[in-house]
Amino acid sequence: MKKLCIDYLRLTLFCSGLLIGIQVPAVVDQYEKRVDAQLTEAQAILAGFQQTAERYFQGDIQALLKHYELSEDAVFRHDAQNIRYITERVSSLEAEQNALLQSAIHRVFHVLVTPERETFRQTMEQYSYMILIDLQALVWGVLFGFLSATLVEGILHLFGYCVMCLRPHKHKDNT
């Protein structure tokens, strides 16, 4: 009976890890789509200012920004902050998009370890769990399943070993 319970625990751990692992490519995919959408939106907002820079400052958005900052008009000075924010946002999202052009393992590592925090938070808030049936999702699923089952089983064996070591030993008297 004990072996049967352990086998079911091992199977449950593997299946849980499999389902979690299958989500990894889906999270990366939804994050990439959100970055693309936000970049498109930020570029559209910046486009009007870029047209003004083309017309009056030979396309130099920084010169336009400096002009706004040095203006005596408070509205223009305030708009300078908006222009600075949107240009920085476009640069940040372009860098994020470039980071996501790497290999699959690099994309996963980037999204799970060093994503743009606000975009990642939004992605996870809007994340819809799914089961992708493609090679990458299956590989991640099997890998997570195997690792989670192996890790938990190893911890349980280590715990059992520690308990056995802490039990008082009965010594036989040979007298």
C-alpha positions as CSV (number, residue, x, y, z in Angstrom):
1,M,0.0,0.0,0.0
2,K,2.9,2.4,0.9
3,K,4.5,1.8,-2.5
4,L,1.2,2.5,-4.3
5,C,0.8,5.8,-2.4
6,I,4.4,6.7,-3.3
7,D,3.8,5.8,-7.0
8,Y,0.7,8.0,-7.1
9,L,2.5,10.9,-5.3
10,R,5.3,10.6,-7.9
11,L,2.7,10.6,-10.8
12,T,0.8,13.5,-9.3
13,L,4.0,15.5,-8.9
14,F,5.0,14.7,-12.5
15,C,1.6,15.7,-13.8
16,S,1.6,18.9,-11.8
17,G,5.1,19.8,-13.1
18,L,4.0,19.0,-16.6
19,L,1.0,21.3,-16.4
20,I,3.2,24.1,-14.9
21,G,5.9,23.6,-17.5
22,I,3.5,23.8,-20.4
23,Q,2.5,27.3,-19.2
24,V,6.1,28.6,-19.7
25,P,6.0,29.1,-23.5
26,A,2.5,30.5,-23.2
27,V,3.6,33.1,-20.6
28,V,6.5,34.1,-22.9
29,D,4.2,34.3,-25.9
30,Q,1.7,36.5,-24.2
31,Y,4.5,38.7,-22.8
32,E,6.0,39.1,-26.3
33,K,2.6,40.1,-27.7
34,R,2.0,42.7,-24.9
35,V,5.5,44.2,-25.5
36,D,4.7,44.4,-29.3
37,A,1.4,46.0,-28.6
38,Q,2.8,48.6,-26.2
39,L,5.6,49.4,-28.5
40,T,3.3,50.0,-31.4
41,E,1.1,52.3,-29.2
42,A,4.1,54.2,-27.9
43,Q,5.5,54.7,-31.4
44,A,2.1,56.0,-32.6
45,I,2.1,58.5,-29.8
46,L,5.7,59.6,-30.5
47,A,5.0,59.9,-34.3
48,G,3.3,63.3,-34.0
49,F,6.3,64.7,-32.1
50,Q,8.7,63.0,-34.6
51,Q,6.9,64.8,-37.5
52,T,7.4,68.2,-35.7
53,A,11.0,67.3,-35.2
54,E,11.3,66.4,-38.9
55,R,9.8,69.7,-39.9
56,Y,11.7,72.0,-37.6
57,F,14.8,70.2,-36.2
58,Q,16.0,67.9,-39.1
59,G,14.4,64.9,-37.4
60,D,16.2,65.4,-34.1
61,I,13.7,64.6,-31.4
62,Q,16.2,65.6,-28.7
63,A,16.4,69.1,-30.2
64,L,12.6,69.4,-30.2
65,L,12.7,68.2,-26.5
66,K,15.3,70.8,-25.6
67,H,13.3,73.5,-27.4
68,Y,10.2,72.6,-25.4
69,E,12.2,72.5,-22.1
70,L,13.6,76.0,-22.7
71,S,10.3,77.5,-23.8
72,E,8.9,80.3,-21.7
73,D,5.4,78.7,-22.1
74,A,4.6,76.5,-19.2
75,V,2.5,74.2,-21.4
76,F,5.5,73.5,-23.6
77,R,7.7,72.9,-20.6
78,H,5.1,70.4,-19.3
79,D,4.9,68.7,-22.7
80,A,8.6,68.3,-22.6
81,Q,8.2,65.8,-19.7
82,N,5.6,63.9,-21.8
83,I,7.9,63.8,-24.8
84,R,10.8,62.6,-22.6
85,Y,8.7,59.9,-21.1
86,I,7.4,58.6,-24.4
87,T,10.8,58.6,-26.0
88,E,12.2,56.7,-23.0
89,R,9.3,54.3,-23.2
90,V,9.8,53.6,-26.9
91,S,13.6,53.0,-26.2
92,S,12.8,50.7,-23.3
93,L,10.2,48.7,-25.3
94,E,12.6,48.4,-28.3
95,A,15.3,47.0,-26.0
96,E,12.8,44.6,-24.6
97,Q,11.7,43.5,-28.1
98,N,15.4,43.0,-29.0
99,A,15.9,40.8,-25.9
100,L,13.0,38.7,-27.1
101,L,14.6,38.0,-30.4
102,Q,17.0,35.5,-28.9
103,S,16.7,31.7,-28.7
104,A,13.8,30.1,-26.9
105,I,15.8,29.4,-23.7
106,H,17.1,33.0,-23.6
107,R,13.6,34.4,-24.0
108,V,12.3,32.2,-21.2
109,F,15.1,33.2,-18.9
110,H,14.6,36.9,-19.8
111,V,10.9,36.8,-19.2
112,L,11.1,34.9,-15.9
113,V,14.2,36.7,-14.5
114,T,14.6,40.2,-16.0
115,P,11.4,41.3,-17.7
116,E,10.1,44.9,-17.8
117,R,8.3,44.7,-14.5
118,E,5.2,46.7,-15.3
119,T,4.6,44.8,-18.6
120,F,5.2,41.5,-16.9
121,R,2.7,42.4,-14.1
122,Q,0.1,43.3,-16.7
123,T,0.7,40.1,-18.6
124,M,0.2,38.0,-15.5
125,E,-2.9,39.9,-14.5
126,Q,-4.4,39.2,-17.9
127,Y,-2.9,35.8,-18.4
128,S,-5.3,33.1,-19.5
129,Y,-4.1,29.6,-18.7
130,M,-3.9,27.4,-21.8
131,I,-2.5,24.1,-22.9
132,L,-0.3,24.6,-26.0
133,I,0.3,21.4,-27.9
134,D,3.5,22.1,-29.6
135,L,7.0,20.7,-29.2
136,Q,8.4,23.5,-27.1
137,A,5.5,23.4,-24.6
138,L,5.8,19.6,-24.4
139,V,9.5,19.8,-23.8
140,W,9.1,22.4,-21.0
141,G,6.2,20.4,-19.5
142,V,8.1,17.1,-19.4
143,L,11.2,18.8,-18.1
144,F,9.3,20.6,-15.3
145,G,7.4,17.3,-14.5
146,F,10.5,15.3,-14.3
147,L,12.4,18.0,-12.2
148,S,9.5,18.6,-9.8
149,A,8.9,14.8,-9.2
150,T,12.6,14.2,-8.8
151,L,13.1,17.2,-6.5
152,V,10.2,16.5,-4.2
153,E,11.0,12.8,-4.0
154,G,14.6,13.6,-3.2
155,I,13.6,15.9,-0.5
156,L,11.2,13.3,1.0
157,H,14.0,10.7,0.9
158,L,16.4,13.1,2.6
159,F,13.8,13.9,5.2
160,G,13.2,10.1,5.8
161,Y,17.0,9.6,6.1
162,C,17.2,12.4,8.7
163,V,14.4,11.0,10.7
164,M,16.0,7.6,10.7
165,C,19.3,9.1,11.8
166,L,17.6,10.9,14.7
167,R,15.8,7.9,16.1
168,P,17.4,6.4,19.1
169,H,19.1,3.1,18.2
170,K,18.5,0.0,20.2
171,H,21.6,-1.7,21.2
172,K,21.6,-5.4,21.8
173,D,23.4,-6.6,25.0
174,N,25.6,-9.6,24.3
175,T,26.0,-10.5,28.0
